[in-house]
Amino acid sequence: MGAIVVIALPVLFFLVTLVSAYVIKFVDITMVNLSAYMGVAAVAGLVGFNLYREHGGVIPRAEWAWRVAYRQTAILAALLFGLVFATHDQAISRLMLGSYLAVTWVLLFLFNLLAPTRLARTIFSGRNLRSCLIIGSVESALRVRDWIESTTAVGYEVAGLLTWHGGGEEESPWPVLGSVFDIERVIRERGIHQVILLGTRESPDVVRRVADVCDSEGCRLLIYNPWAGIFPQPLIPITESGHMFFMMREEPLEYLLHRFIKRVFDLALSIPVVCLVLPVLIPIVWVGHRLQSPGPLFYKQRRRGYNRAEFVLYKFRTMHVESARTAHEARQATKGDPRVFPFGEWLRRTSLDEFPQFINVLRSDMSCVGPRPHLPEHDTLFHQYVDVYPMRHFAKPGITGLAQSLGYRGEITDLEILRKRVRYDLDYISNWTLGLDIQIVIRTIGQVLRPPKTAY
């Protein structure tokens, strides 16, 4: 499926360009660099190639098809507009690009939803079925019954079950063909292609025998994850230096390609801000300071970031110098805080005081989007109330985050607000996509234009 998308995306761009030029007639095709944009479309297909591994070999549902199509389109949009920005292309029609992305999303959703089923019906139309043998207790077989039955759509046919000592026919969802010691006979008699081992009975000898028989008979062996029934969420397998481990949750930013994409996005936002916006803001803030509260332009504060490493965070100063010196640094700003001078209050309400943090982004201390960094004292305090709080440090801290884009910003006044912020931070870490970063940035701009009541 991934190969089809790699080919289809540039072809679709070519077709949309033709329609825009010769049917709707609002594009001059001679002004469009077709080779460059079609090449970028193909690259977007390659970048999203591994998304098709997510459904795990069973026919996906509409939710999966929607999610993958959304992520594919977000990657495509980022690369296309990145090309426009990098080449300063004024000739390309933004309307045509928008139309192309909209059509692409619809077609990708339909393709992801319908293609697996059509392919499965074609490939596994009664001639290419693979016979599957289950080994384990009747109880363990019942726990995975739904998953095993879902694999029939992609060519698996369950021949039966081997229990540890035989028996259990009355409760078993499949015919009981004997005990685990009958595996060699059953494989040969039934023509088994795949064996699924649901447990070990803590007997290495049994596992080795099953593995040896599968090797000698040419059967594929799947070993069920025994931890699945202990933890409330699915465990994520990863390989480190040849060893297999499980993670408690998905962390997309652990993949080098995803970190590279996020870093490019950070630089694409932070470089224009540091080069174009800060030179305009700095004189304005300097004048405001001179009129209301003379002192340093920037306020520097130690915060904790990725992997709990401390760094110096930059902000425009919003409090009186003497207040900042005498007040306890870890005390949160409150509504009507006398330490904050009027111009500083305006900076805080509009979030303009946060703009120097784009310097932190360039220094790689922070990202444009991520969990907001807190003081070390606050980290220690908040951990006492929310056990999973330190998991926020699995990603770089951000100038804005999912919680802030949803209105959870400013002073933390009660435990429920803290829990919601942490939950949104962990949701972000587990579900990161480039499209999610773009959504958060857009929503944050809305928060800046219309600040919530907690912005002080």
Backbone hydrogen bonds, N-H to C=O, Kabsch-Sander energy under -0.5 kcal/mol:
donor,donor_aa,acceptor,acceptor_aa,energy
5,V,1,M,-1.9
6,V,2,G,-2.2
7,I,3,A,-1.6
8,A,4,I,-2.8
9,L,5,V,-2.5
11,V,7,I,-1.4
12,L,8,A,-3.0
13,F,9,L,-1.9
14,F,10,P,-2.2
15,L,11,V,-2.2
16,V,12,L,-2.7
17,T,13,F,-2.3
18,L,14,F,-2.2
19,V,15,L,-2.5
20,S,16,V,-2.6
21,A,17,T,-2.0
22,Y,18,L,-3.0
23,V,18,L,-0.5
23,V,19,V,-1.8
24,I,19,V,-2.6
25,K,19,V,-0.6
26,F,20,S,-2.2
27,V,20,S,-1.0
29,I,27,V,-0.8
31,M,28,D,-2.0
32,V,29,I,-1.1
33,N,31,M,-0.5
34,L,32,V,-1.9
37,Y,33,N,-2.2
38,M,34,L,-2.9
39,G,35,S,-1.9
40,V,36,A,-2.2
41,A,37,Y,-2.1
42,A,38,M,-2.0
43,V,39,G,-2.2
44,A,40,V,-2.4
45,G,41,A,-1.7
46,L,42,A,-1.9
47,V,43,V,-2.7
48,G,44,A,-1.8
49,F,46,L,-1.5
51,L,48,G,-1.4
52,Y,49,F,-1.3
53,R,50,N,-1.6
54,E,51,L,-1.4
56,G,53,R,-1.1
58,V,55,H,-1.2
59,I,150,S,-0.5
65,A,61,R,-2.2
66,W,62,A,-2.8
67,R,63,E,-2.3
68,V,64,W,-2.7
69,A,65,A,-2.1
70,Y,66,W,-2.3
71,R,67,R,-2.2
72,Q,68,V,-2.7
73,T,69,A,-2.4
74,A,70,Y,-2.2
75,I,71,R,-2.2
76,L,72,Q,-2.3
77,A,73,T,-2.8
78,A,74,A,-2.4
79,L,75,I,-2.2
80,L,76,L,-2.5
81,F,77,A,-2.7
82,G,78,A,-1.7
83,L,79,L,-2.0
84,V,80,L,-2.1
85,F,81,F,-2.4
86,A,82,G,-2.7
87,T,83,L,-2.4
88,H,84,V,-0.9
89,D,84,V,-1.5
90,Q,88,H,-0.8
94,R,92,I,-0.5
97,L,93,S,-2.1
98,G,94,R,-2.5
99,S,95,L,-2.4
100,Y,96,M,-2.7
101,L,97,L,-2.4
102,A,98,G,-2.3
103,V,99,S,-2.6
104,T,100,Y,-2.5
105,W,101,L,-2.5
106,V,102,A,-1.9
107,L,103,V,-2.6
108,L,104,T,-3.0
109,F,105,W,-2.4
110,L,106,V,-2.3
111,F,107,L,-2.7
112,N,108,L,-3.1
113,L,109,F,-1.9
114,L,110,L,-2.6
115,A,111,F,-2.5
118,R,114,L,-2.3
119,L,115,A,-3.1
120,A,116,P,-2.5
121,R,117,T,-2.4
122,T,118,R,-1.9
123,I,119,L,-3.1
124,F,120,A,-2.9
125,S,122,T,-0.6
126,G,124,F,-1.3
130,R,155,G,-3.8
131,S,129,L,-0.5
132,C,157,E,-2.9
133,L,194,Q,-2.7
134,I,160,G,-2.4
135,I,196,I,-2.8
136,G,162,L,-2.4
141,A,137,S,-1.9
142,L,138,V,-2.1
143,R,139,E,-1.5
144,V,140,S,-1.2
145,R,142,L,-0.9
148,I,144,V,-2.6
149,E,145,R,-2.6
150,S,146,D,-1.7
151,T,147,W,-1.1
151,T,148,I,-0.6
152,T,149,E,-1.1
153,A,150,S,-1.2
154,V,151,T,-1.4
155,G,152,T,-1.3
156,Y,151,T,-1.7
157,E,130,R,-2.6
159,A,132,C,-3.4
160,G,132,C,-0.8
161,L,175,P,-2.9
162,L,134,I,-3.0
163,T,161,L,-0.5
163,T,178,G,-1.8
171,E,168,G,-0.6
172,S,168,G,-1.4
177,L,161,L,-2.7
177,L,175,P,-0.7
178,G,161,L,-0.6
180,V,163,T,-1.3
182,D,179,S,-2.1
183,I,180,V,-1.3
186,V,182,D,-2.5
187,I,183,I,-2.5
188,R,184,E,-1.7
189,E,185,R,-2.7
190,R,186,V,-2.8
191,G,187,I,-1.0
192,I,187,I,-1.5
193,H,131,S,-2.6
194,Q,131,S,-1.9
195,V,220,R,-3.2
196,I,133,L,-2.9
197,L,195,V,-0.6
197,L,222,L,-3.1
198,L,135,I,-3.3
198,L,196,I,-0.7
203,S,200,T,-2.0
207,V,203,S,-1.7
208,R,204,P,-2.7
209,R,205,D,-2.2
210,V,206,V,-2.5
211,A,207,V,-2.7
212,D,208,R,-2.9
213,V,209,R,-2.6
214,C,210,V,-2.4
215,D,211,A,-2.2
216,S,212,D,-2.5
217,E,213,V,-2.3
218,G,214,C,-0.8
218,G,215,D,-0.6
219,C,214,C,-3.0
220,R,193,H,-2.5
222,L,195,V,-2.9
224,Y,197,L,-3.3
224,Y,222,L,-0.6
228,A,225,N,-1.4
230,I,227,W,-1.8
231,F,227,W,-1.6
236,I,247,M,-2.8
238,I,245,F,-2.7
240,E,243,H,-2.7
243,H,240,E,-2.0
245,F,238,I,-2.9
247,M,236,I,-3.1
254,E,251,E,-2.3
255,Y,252,P,-1.6
259,R,255,Y,-2.2
260,F,256,L,-2.2
261,I,257,L,-2.4
262,K,258,H,-2.5
263,R,259,R,-2.3
264,V,260,F,-2.4
265,F,261,I,-2.2
266,D,262,K,-2.5
267,L,263,R,-2.5
268,A,264,V,-2.4
269,L,265,F,-1.4
270,S,266,D,-3.1
271,I,267,L,-2.1
273,V,269,L,-1.3
274,V,270,S,-2.9
275,C,271,I,-2.5
276,L,272,P,-2.6
277,V,272,P,-0.9
277,V,273,V,-0.9
278,L,273,V,-2.8
280,V,277,V,-1.0
281,L,277,V,-2.4
282,I,278,L,-3.0
284,I,280,V,-1.0
285,V,281,L,-2.9
286,W,282,I,-2.6
287,V,283,P,-2.3
288,G,284,I,-2.1
289,H,285,V,-2.6
290,R,286,W,-2.4
291,L,287,V,-2.0
292,Q,288,G,-1.9
293,S,289,H,-2.3
299,Y,315,K,-3.3
300,K,298,F,-0.5
301,Q,313,L,-1.8
303,R,311,F,-2.6
304,R,374,H,-2.0
305,G,309,A,-3.0
307,N,393,H,-2.9
308,R,305,G,-2.0
309,A,306,Y,-1.7
311,F,303,R,-2.3
313,L,301,Q,-3.3
313,L,311,F,-0.6
315,K,299,Y,-1.4
316,F,353,D,-2.0
317,R,297,L,-2.4
320,H,339,R,-2.6
324,A,320,H,-2.4
325,R,321,V,-1.7
326,T,322,E,-2.3
327,A,323,S,-2.7
331,R,328,H,-1.8
337,D,334,T,-1.8
340,V,337,D,-1.6
341,F,318,T,-1.1
341,F,339,R,-0.5
345,E,341,F,-2.3
346,W,342,P,-1.9
347,L,343,F,-2.2
348,R,344,G,-2.4
349,R,345,E,-2.5
350,T,346,W,-2.1
351,S,347,L,-0.6
351,S,348,R,-0.7
352,L,347,L,-1.2
353,D,347,L,-1.3
354,E,351,S,-1.4
355,F,352,L,-1.3
357,Q,354,E,-2.1
358,F,355,F,-2.1
359,I,356,P,-1.8
360,N,356,P,-0.6
361,V,357,Q,-1.6
362,L,358,F,-2.0
363,R,359,I,-2.0
364,S,361,V,-1.3
365,D,360,N,-2.2
366,M,360,N,-1.3
367,S,397,P,-3.0
370,G,400,T,-2.4
379,D,375,L,-2.5
380,T,376,P,-2.1
381,L,377,E,-2.1
382,F,378,H,-3.4
383,H,379,D,-2.0
384,Q,380,T,-0.8
384,Q,381,L,-0.8
385,Y,381,L,-0.5
385,Y,382,F,-1.1
386,V,382,F,-2.1
389,Y,386,V,-1.6
391,M,388,V,-1.8
392,R,389,Y,-2.1
393,H,390,P,-1.9
394,F,391,M,-1.6
395,A,392,R,-1.1
398,G,371,P,-1.5
399,I,367,S,-1.3
400,T,368,C,-1.7
405,S,401,G,-2.5
406,L,402,L,-1.0
406,L,403,A,-0.6
407,G,404,Q,-1.7
408,Y,403,A,-2.5
409,R,407,G,-1.4
413,T,411,E,-0.9
418,L,414,D,-1.5
419,R,415,L,-2.5
420,K,416,E,-2.3
421,R,417,I,-2.3
422,V,418,L,-2.5
423,R,419,R,-2.5
424,Y,420,K,-2.5
425,D,421,R,-2.4
426,L,422,V,-2.5
427,D,423,R,-2.3
428,Y,424,Y,-2.2
429,I,425,D,-2.1
430,S,426,L,-2.3
431,N,427,D,-1.6
437,D,433,T,-1.9
438,I,434,L,-2.2
439,Q,435,G,-2.4
440,I,436,L,-2.5
441,V,437,D,-2.3
442,I,438,I,-2.2
443,R,439,Q,-2.7
444,T,440,I,-2.4
445,I,441,V,-2.1
446,G,442,I,-1.6
447,Q,443,R,-1.8
448,V,444,T,-2.3
449,L,445,I,-2.3
450,R,446,G,-2.3
455,A,452,P,-1.7
456,Y,454,T,-1.4
